Amino acid sequence: MTLDHHPAASYLARIDPRARVVAVVLLAIAIAAADRFAVPATALAAGLLGTLCSGVSMPTAVRRLLPLNVLMLLMALVLPLTTPGQPVLEIGWLSFSREGFELAALIAVKGNAIVLLLLVLLDSLDATTLGHTLSHLRVPDKLTHLLLFTVRYLDVLHREYLRMRAAMKVRAFRPRMNRHTYRTYGHLVGMLLVRSFERSERIVAAMKCRGFHGRFYLFEHFHFSRRDVPFCAVSLLLLLTLVLMEWA
């Protein structure tokens, strides 16, 4: 099942991107600021339901969540050791506290809930549309430009890195655990930075030749329509539910 042909995904793709960005930002703030475990747990359930309804395949969701949960697993090993509280497990001189496990679980559920909501609401937005949306929301131009140029030229820098790695292999370089390998990788990173700087200067010169004065002008504008009302109502209901669960 692909994202483009799923009815719910098609509906989300037609929603005003401004409403989607504002909704996910407000929900993420509410989740991150919560102290009660029920709040991120409810948001996580909503994110899972949204993932199933939006047509995002489960392998895609798992692949996006895997790096986050590897970090959360490491945190679950460290926080019980460093958080004071009632010990529940002792291994030699190591003491794991219950409060540490609870804090690690709270952070893990928060992180997974936020990433799932981002996946459901913003996964279908390309970088150009997202930059367009941020400009409409009056985000500073420098931040918008930084996002757009970063997304645009990450692939360019990656191809440059692959060319330099290929040149190293042609010259019979084989990485090993020795000083020569460390020095070679240091030169690789340095040359990549130098070439990136030179390319950025050429890009700036080319943009100035085309009349760029530090601002992208918007010729197409988003329009709020009736199909956006149900989405905004559901998002507002979820936000109010999370806030009431936290403060009631």
Buried (B, 14 or more C-beta within 10 A) or exposed (E): EEBEEBEBBBBBBEBBBBBBBBBBEBBBEBBEEBEBEEBBBBBBEBBBEBBEBBBBEEEBBEEBBEEBBEEBEEBBEEBBEEBEBEBEEEEEEEBBBBBBBBBBBBBBBBBBBBBBBBBBBBBBBEBEEBBBBBBBEEBEEEEBBEBBBEBEBEEEBEEBBEEBEEEBEEEEBEEEEEEEEEEBEEEBEEEBEEBBEEBEEEBEEEEEEEEEEEEEEEEEEBEEEEEBEEBBEEBEEBBEBBBEBBEE
